[in-house]
């Protein structure tokens, strides 16, 4: 699911999933900027 964000913005990194998707999102995408600030995690 979150890998779609990386794919859309042509980032080669992949999100590592656990049983807590909210925590995965915050720890791995939080604070990142994509598309010159179009998406801010």
C-alpha positions, -999 to 999 in steps of 0.1 A, spaced: 0 0 0 26 26 10 50 13 -16 26 29 -42 37 63 -28 73 55 -35 65 41 -69 44 71 -79 73 94 -70 100 71 -85 117 63 -52 134 29 -52 131 23 -15 105 -2 -2 85 0 30 90 -29 54 56 -40 68 48 -53 103 14 -59 120 10 -22 128 4 -3 96 1 30 114 35 26 130 50 15 97 37 47 81 49 70 108 84 55 112 91 50 75 73 78 57 69 104 84 88 136 78 96 128 41 86 150 13 77 138 -22 69 157 -54 85 190 -42 62 191 -12 30 178 -29 30 150 -3 45 155 32 45 123 53 
